[in-house]
């Protein structure tokens, strides 16, 4: 499956991971049933699934305050992605 994945341009050009490195592999791991490995590869994978599920559901079912839920999930994903990136980079430096 790895031969069909897009390479990370940032890693090829600059030699270090980008914020999204591991997302494709984590996505595949989830569908292969490797849930813990997927989380270790890209910790925001499950909150991204939650966001996508909410956005898709919200296309058909509108409710008051849905915008706040979307923004909250987006901010949560951003915090997890940035936090995981700095955590991963701190181990590469040491």
C-alpha positions as a Markdown table, in Angstrom:
| # | Residue | x | y | z |
|---|---|---|---|---|
| 1 | Unk | 0.0 | 0.0 | 0.0 |
| 2 | Unk | 2.9 | 2.4 | 0.7 |
| 3 | Unk | 3.8 | 2.6 | -3.0 |
| 4 | Unk | 0.5 | 4.3 | -3.7 |
| 5 | Unk | 0.9 | 7.0 | -1.0 |
| 6 | Unk | 2.0 | 10.5 | -1.8 |
| 7 | Unk | 5.5 | 11.4 | -0.6 |
| 8 | Unk | 6.1 | 14.3 | 1.8 |
| 9 | Unk | 7.5 | 17.1 | -0.3 |
| 10 | Unk | 8.7 | 18.9 | 2.9 |
| 11 | Unk | 10.7 | 15.8 | 4.0 |
| 12 | Unk | 12.1 | 15.4 | 0.5 |
| 13 | Unk | 13.2 | 19.0 | 0.1 |
| 14 | Unk | 14.2 | 19.9 | 3.6 |
| 15 | Unk | 14.9 | 16.6 | 5.3 |
| 16 | Unk | 12.4 | 16.8 | 8.2 |
| 17 | Unk | 8.7 | 16.0 | 8.8 |
| 18 | Unk | 5.9 | 18.4 | 8.2 |
| 19 | Unk | 2.8 | 18.7 | 10.4 |
| 20 | Unk | 0.9 | 16.2 | 8.4 |
| 21 | Unk | 3.5 | 13.5 | 8.1 |
| 22 | Unk | 2.1 | 10.1 | 9.1 |
| 23 | Unk | -1.6 | 11.0 | 8.4 |
| 24 | Unk | -1.8 | 8.8 | 5.2 |
| 25 | Unk | -0.2 | 5.8 | 7.0 |
| 26 | Unk | -2.4 | 6.4 | 10.1 |
| 27 | Unk | -5.5 | 6.5 | 7.9 |
| 28 | Unk | -4.6 | 3.1 | 6.3 |
| 29 | Unk | -3.7 | 1.7 | 9.7 |
| 30 | Unk | -7.2 | 2.5 | 11.1 |
| 31 | Unk | -8.8 | 0.6 | 8.2 |
| 32 | Unk | -6.5 | -2.3 | 8.8 |
| 33 | Unk | -7.5 | -2.4 | 12.5 |
| 34 | Unk | -4.2 | -1.2 | 13.9 |
| 35 | Unk | -5.7 | 1.5 | 16.1 |
| 36 | Unk | -2.9 | 2.0 | 18.6 |
| 37 | Unk | -0.3 | 2.1 | 15.8 |
| 38 | Unk | -2.4 | 4.7 | 13.9 |
| 39 | Unk | -2.6 | 6.9 | 17.0 |
| 40 | Unk | 1.2 | 6.7 | 17.5 |
| 41 | Unk | 1.7 | 7.5 | 13.9 |
| 42 | Unk | -0.6 | 10.5 | 13.8 |
| 43 | Unk | -2.4 | 11.4 | 17.1 |
| 44 | Unk | -5.0 | 13.6 | 15.6 |
| 45 | Unk | -6.4 | 10.8 | 13.3 |
| 46 | Unk | -9.4 | 10.1 | 15.5 |
| 47 | Unk | -10.3 | 13.7 | 16.2 |
| 48 | Unk | -10.1 | 14.3 | 12.4 |
| 49 | Unk | -12.5 | 11.4 | 11.9 |
| 50 | Unk | -14.8 | 13.0 | 14.5 |
| 51 | Unk | -14.6 | 16.4 | 12.7 |
| 52 | Unk | -15.4 | 14.8 | 9.3 |
| 53 | Unk | -18.2 | 12.8 | 10.7 |
| 54 | Unk | -19.7 | 15.9 | 12.4 |
| 55 | Unk | -19.3 | 18.1 | 9.2 |
| 56 | Unk | -20.9 | 15.3 | 7.0 |
| 57 | Unk | -23.8 | 14.8 | 9.5 |
| 58 | Unk | -24.3 | 18.6 | 9.8 |
| 59 | Unk | -24.9 | 18.8 | 6.0 |
| 60 | Unk | -28.2 | 17.0 | 6.6 |
| 61 | Unk | -29.1 | 17.9 | 10.2 |
| 62 | Unk | -28.7 | 21.5 | 11.2 |
| 63 | Unk | -28.9 | 22.6 | 14.8 |
| 64 | Unk | -28.3 | 25.7 | 16.9 |
| 65 | Unk | -24.6 | 26.1 | 17.8 |
| 66 | Unk | -23.2 | 23.8 | 15.2 |
| 67 | Unk | -20.7 | 26.4 | 14.2 |
| 68 | Unk | -19.2 | 26.4 | 17.7 |
| 69 | Unk | -18.8 | 22.7 | 17.6 |
| 70 | Unk | -17.0 | 22.8 | 14.3 |
| 71 | Unk | -14.7 | 25.6 | 15.4 |
| 72 | Unk | -14.0 | 23.7 | 18.7 |
| 73 | Unk | -13.1 | 20.5 | 16.8 |
| 74 | Unk | -10.9 | 22.4 | 14.4 |
| 75 | Unk | -9.1 | 24.1 | 17.2 |
| 76 | Unk | -8.7 | 20.7 | 19.1 |
| 77 | Unk | -7.3 | 19.2 | 15.9 |
| 78 | Unk | -4.8 | 22.0 | 15.5 |
| 79 | Unk | -3.7 | 21.8 | 19.1 |
| 80 | Unk | -3.2 | 18.0 | 18.8 |
| 81 | Unk | -1.3 | 18.3 | 15.5 |
| 82 | Unk | 1.0 | 21.1 | 16.6 |
| 83 | Unk | 1.6 | 19.5 | 20.0 |
| 84 | Unk | 2.4 | 16.1 | 18.5 |
| 85 | Unk | 4.7 | 17.7 | 15.9 |
| 86 | Unk | 6.7 | 19.5 | 18.6 |
| 87 | Unk | 6.8 | 16.4 | 20.7 |
| 88 | Unk | 8.1 | 14.4 | 17.7 |
| 89 | Unk | 10.6 | 17.0 | 16.8 |
| 90 | Unk | 12.0 | 17.3 | 20.4 |
| 91 | Unk | 13.0 | 13.6 | 20.2 |
| 92 | Unk | 14.7 | 14.1 | 16.8 |
| 93 | Unk | 16.8 | 16.9 | 18.2 |
| 94 | Unk | 18.0 | 15.0 | 21.3 |
